[in-house]
Amino acid sequence: MNKVIVFFNLEPAEVMTVMQGITLIKKTYPNDEETSLQIMTAGFLSLTGDSVLVHVASDRTLSIEEIREAASKLL
């Protein structure tokens, strides 16, 4: 199982657990429009210098800082 940080519809990020091999997350906007979010891997260095990899799905462009902040709060 993989934990994925999901950024969707300008709502606060949430963590979803998906089975390994899953590459898309389906979400629905308030107007009932469905979309598929691609699960991607993002990498960055932690404050201690360790390499950190997280799985992310989003309906918008994210900065590495947004991902780092969400990961530190949610994972």
KEDRENLUM-193591 format. One line per 8 residues: their letters; for each residue z, x, y of N, C-alpha, C, O. Coordinates in nm, 2 decimals, always signed. Example, Ala and Ser with C-alpha at 12.3 -4.5 7.8 and 13.67 -1.06 7.14 Angstrom:
BEGIN
as	+0.78:+1.32:-0.57:+0.78:+1.23:-0.45:+0.78:+1.32:-0.33:+0.85:+1.42:-0.33 ~ +0.71:+1.28:-0.22:+0.71:+1.37:-0.11:+0.79:+1.29:+0.00:+0.80:+1.34:+0.11;
//
This chain:
BEGIN
mnkvivff	+0.00:+0.08:-0.12:+0.00:+0.00:+0.00:+0.00:+0.09:+0.12:+0.07:+0.19:+0.13 ~ -0.07:+0.05:+0.22:-0.08:+0.12:+0.35:-0.03:+0.03:+0.46:-0.05:-0.09:+0.47 ~ +0.05:+0.09:+0.55:+0.09:+0.03:+0.67:-0.01:+0.05:+0.78:-0.05:+0.16:+0.81 ~ -0.06:-0.06:+0.85:-0.16:-0.05:+0.95:-0.10:-0.11:+1.08:-0.05:-0.22:+1.08 ~ -0.11:-0.03:+1.19:-0.07:-0.08:+1.32:-0.19:-0.16:+1.37:-0.30:-0.11:+1.39 ~ -0.17:-0.29:+1.40:-0.27:-0.38:+1.45:-0.25:-0.41:+1.60:-0.15:-0.46:+1.64 ~ -0.36:-0.38:+1.68:-0.36:-0.42:+1.82:-0.46:-0.53:+1.83:-0.58:-0.51:+1.80 ~ -0.42:-0.65:+1.87:-0.51:-0.76:+1.87:-0.48:-0.86:+1.99:-0.36:-0.89:+2.01;
nlepaevm	-0.58:-0.89:+2.06:-0.58:-1.00:+2.17:-0.47:-0.97:+2.27:-0.40:-1.06:+2.32 ~ -0.45:-0.84:+2.31:-0.36:-0.80:+2.41:-0.21:-0.84:+2.38:-0.13:-0.83:+2.47 ~ -0.19:-0.87:+2.26:-0.05:-0.90:+2.21:+0.02:-0.77:+2.18:-0.05:-0.67:+2.16 ~ +0.15:-0.76:+2.17:+0.22:-0.64:+2.12:+0.17:-0.60:+1.99:+0.13:-0.68:+1.90 ~ +0.16:-0.47:+1.96:+0.12:-0.42:+1.83:+0.21:-0.47:+1.72:+0.33:-0.49:+1.75 ~ +0.15:-0.49:+1.60:+0.23:-0.53:+1.49:+0.19:-0.44:+1.37:+0.08:-0.38:+1.37 ~ +0.28:-0.44:+1.27:+0.24:-0.36:+1.15:+0.21:-0.46:+1.04:+0.29:-0.56:+1.01 ~ +0.10:-0.44:+0.97:+0.06:-0.52:+0.85:+0.05:-0.42:+0.73:+0.01:-0.31:+0.75;
tvmqgitl	+0.10:-0.47:+0.62:+0.08:-0.39:+0.50:-0.03:-0.44:+0.42:-0.04:-0.56:+0.39 ~ -0.13:-0.35:+0.38:-0.25:-0.39:+0.31:-0.26:-0.30:+0.19:-0.20:-0.19:+0.18 ~ -0.33:-0.35:+0.09:-0.35:-0.27:-0.03:-0.45:-0.16:+0.00:-0.53:-0.16:+0.08 ~ -0.43:-0.05:-0.08:-0.52:+0.07:-0.06:-0.66:+0.02:-0.09:-0.68:-0.06:-0.19 ~ -0.76:+0.07:-0.02:-0.90:+0.04:-0.04:-0.95:-0.07:+0.05:-1.07:-0.09:+0.07 ~ -0.85:-0.15:+0.11:-0.89:-0.25:+0.21:-0.93:-0.18:+0.34:-0.87:-0.09:+0.39 ~ -1.05:-0.22:+0.39:-1.10:-0.15:+0.51:-1.11:-0.24:+0.63:-1.14:-0.19:+0.74 ~ -1.09:-0.37:+0.62:-1.10:-0.47:+0.73:-0.98:-0.56:+0.73:-0.92:-0.59:+0.62;
ikktypnd	-0.94:-0.60:+0.85:-0.84:-0.70:+0.86:-0.90:-0.82:+0.94:-0.96:-0.79:+1.05 ~ -0.89:-0.94:+0.89:-0.95:-1.05:+0.96:-0.84:-1.12:+1.05:-0.73:-1.14:+1.00 ~ -0.88:-1.14:+1.17:-0.79:-1.21:+1.27:-0.86:-1.32:+1.34:-0.98:-1.32:+1.34 ~ -0.79:-1.41:+1.39:-0.85:-1.53:+1.46:-0.79:-1.54:+1.60:-0.67:-1.54:+1.62 ~ -0.88:-1.54:+1.70:-0.85:-1.56:+1.84:-0.80:-1.70:+1.86:-0.83:-1.79:+1.78 ~ -0.73:-1.73:+1.97:-0.68:-1.87:+2.00:-0.79:-1.97:+2.01:-0.77:-2.09:+1.99 ~ -0.92:-1.93:+2.04:-1.03:-2.03:+2.05:-1.09:-2.05:+1.91:-1.20:-2.10:+1.90 ~ -1.03:-2.00:+1.80:-1.07:-2.02:+1.66:-1.18:-1.92:+1.63:-1.24:-1.94:+1.52;
eetslqim	-1.22:-1.83:+1.71:-1.32:-1.73:+1.68:-1.26:-1.63:+1.59:-1.16:-1.57:+1.62 ~ -1.32:-1.60:+1.47:-1.27:-1.50:+1.38:-1.34:-1.37:+1.40:-1.45:-1.36:+1.45 ~ -1.26:-1.26:+1.38:-1.32:-1.13:+1.39:-1.26:-1.04:+1.28:-1.15:-1.07:+1.23 ~ -1.33:-0.94:+1.25:-1.29:-0.84:+1.15:-1.26:-0.71:+1.22:-1.35:-0.66:+1.29 ~ -1.14:-0.66:+1.20:-1.10:-0.53:+1.26:-1.11:-0.42:+1.16:-1.05:-0.43:+1.05 ~ -1.18:-0.32:+1.19:-1.20:-0.20:+1.10:-1.07:-0.12:+1.10:-1.01:-0.09:+1.20 ~ -1.02:-0.08:+0.98:-0.91:+0.00:+0.97:-0.95:+0.15:+0.98:-1.04:+0.19:+0.91 ~ -0.89:+0.22:+1.08:-0.93:+0.36:+1.10:-0.80:+0.44:+1.09:-0.69:+0.39:+1.09;
tagflslt	-0.82:+0.57:+1.08:-0.71:+0.67:+1.07:-0.71:+0.75:+1.20:-0.81:+0.80:+1.24 ~ -0.59:+0.75:+1.26:-0.58:+0.83:+1.39:-0.48:+0.94:+1.36:-0.38:+0.92:+1.29 ~ -0.51:+1.06:+1.41:-0.42:+1.17:+1.40:-0.37:+1.23:+1.53:-0.45:+1.23:+1.63 ~ -0.25:+1.28:+1.53:-0.19:+1.34:+1.65:-0.08:+1.43:+1.61:-0.03:+1.42:+1.50 ~ -0.03:+1.51:+1.70:+0.09:+1.59:+1.68:+0.21:+1.52:+1.72:+0.22:+1.46:+1.83 ~ +0.32:+1.53:+1.64:+0.45:+1.47:+1.68:+0.51:+1.56:+1.78:+0.46:+1.67:+1.81 ~ +0.63:+1.52:+1.84:+0.70:+1.60:+1.93:+0.75:+1.73:+1.87:+0.78:+1.82:+1.94 ~ +0.77:+1.73:+1.74:+0.81:+1.85:+1.67:+0.70:+1.94:+1.63:+0.72:+2.05:+1.57;
gdsvlvhv	+0.58:+1.89:+1.66:+0.46:+1.98:+1.62:+0.40:+1.94:+1.49:+0.30:+2.01:+1.45 ~ +0.46:+1.85:+1.42:+0.40:+1.81:+1.29:+0.28:+1.72:+1.31:+0.27:+1.65:+1.41 ~ +0.18:+1.73:+1.21:+0.06:+1.65:+1.22:+0.10:+1.51:+1.16:+0.16:+1.50:+1.06 ~ +0.06:+1.41:+1.24:+0.09:+1.27:+1.20:-0.04:+1.19:+1.18:-0.13:+1.20:+1.27 ~ -0.06:+1.12:+1.07:-0.17:+1.03:+1.05:-0.12:+0.89:+1.04:-0.03:+0.86:+0.97 ~ -0.19:+0.80:+1.11:-0.15:+0.66:+1.10:-0.28:+0.58:+1.09:-0.39:+0.62:+1.13 ~ -0.27:+0.46:+1.02:-0.38:+0.37:+1.01:-0.37:+0.27:+1.12:-0.26:+0.21:+1.15 ~ -0.48:+0.24:+1.19:-0.49:+0.15:+1.30:-0.61:+0.06:+1.29:-0.71:+0.10:+1.25;
asdrtlsi	-0.59:-0.07:+1.34:-0.70:-0.16:+1.35:-0.68:-0.22:+1.49:-0.57:-0.26:+1.53 ~ -0.80:-0.24:+1.56:-0.79:-0.29:+1.70:-0.91:-0.36:+1.74:-1.02:-0.33:+1.69 ~ -0.90:-0.45:+1.83:-1.01:-0.52:+1.89:-1.05:-0.47:+2.03:-1.13:-0.53:+2.10 ~ -0.99:-0.35:+2.06:-1.02:-0.29:+2.19:-1.01:-0.13:+2.17:-0.96:-0.08:+2.07 ~ -1.06:-0.06:+2.27:-1.04:+0.08:+2.28:-0.90:+0.12:+2.31:-0.84:+0.06:+2.40 ~ -0.85:+0.21:+2.24:-0.71:+0.25:+2.25:-0.70:+0.40:+2.29:-0.79:+0.48:+2.26 ~ -0.60:+0.43:+2.37:-0.57:+0.58:+2.40:-0.48:+0.63:+2.29:-0.41:+0.55:+2.22 ~ -0.48:+0.76:+2.27:-0.39:+0.82:+2.17:-0.25:+0.79:+2.20:-0.16:+0.79:+2.12;
eeireaas	-0.22:+0.78:+2.33:-0.08:+0.75:+2.38:-0.04:+0.61:+2.33:+0.08:+0.60:+2.29 ~ -0.12:+0.52:+2.34:-0.09:+0.38:+2.29:-0.06:+0.38:+2.15:+0.04:+0.32:+2.10 ~ -0.14:+0.46:+2.07:-0.12:+0.46:+1.93:+0.01:+0.54:+1.90:+0.09:+0.49:+1.81 ~ +0.04:+0.65:+1.96:+0.16:+0.73:+1.94:+0.28:+0.64:+1.98:+0.38:+0.65:+1.90 ~ +0.28:+0.57:+2.09:+0.39:+0.49:+2.13:+0.42:+0.38:+2.03:+0.54:+0.36:+1.99 ~ +0.32:+0.31:+1.98:+0.33:+0.21:+1.88:+0.39:+0.26:+1.75:+0.47:+0.20:+1.69 ~ +0.33:+0.38:+1.71:+0.38:+0.44:+1.58:+0.53:+0.48:+1.59:+0.60:+0.46:+1.49 ~ +0.57:+0.53:+1.70:+0.71:+0.57:+1.71:+0.80:+0.45:+1.71:+0.92:+0.46:+1.67;
kll	+0.76:+0.33:+1.77:+0.84:+0.21:+1.77:+0.84:+0.14:+1.64:+0.94:+0.08:+1.59 ~ +0.72:+0.14:+1.57:+0.70:+0.05:+1.46:+0.71:+0.11:+1.32:+0.73:+0.04:+1.22 ~ +0.69:+0.24:+1.31:+0.68:+0.31:+1.18:+0.80:+0.40:+1.16:+0.82:+0.46:+1.05;
//
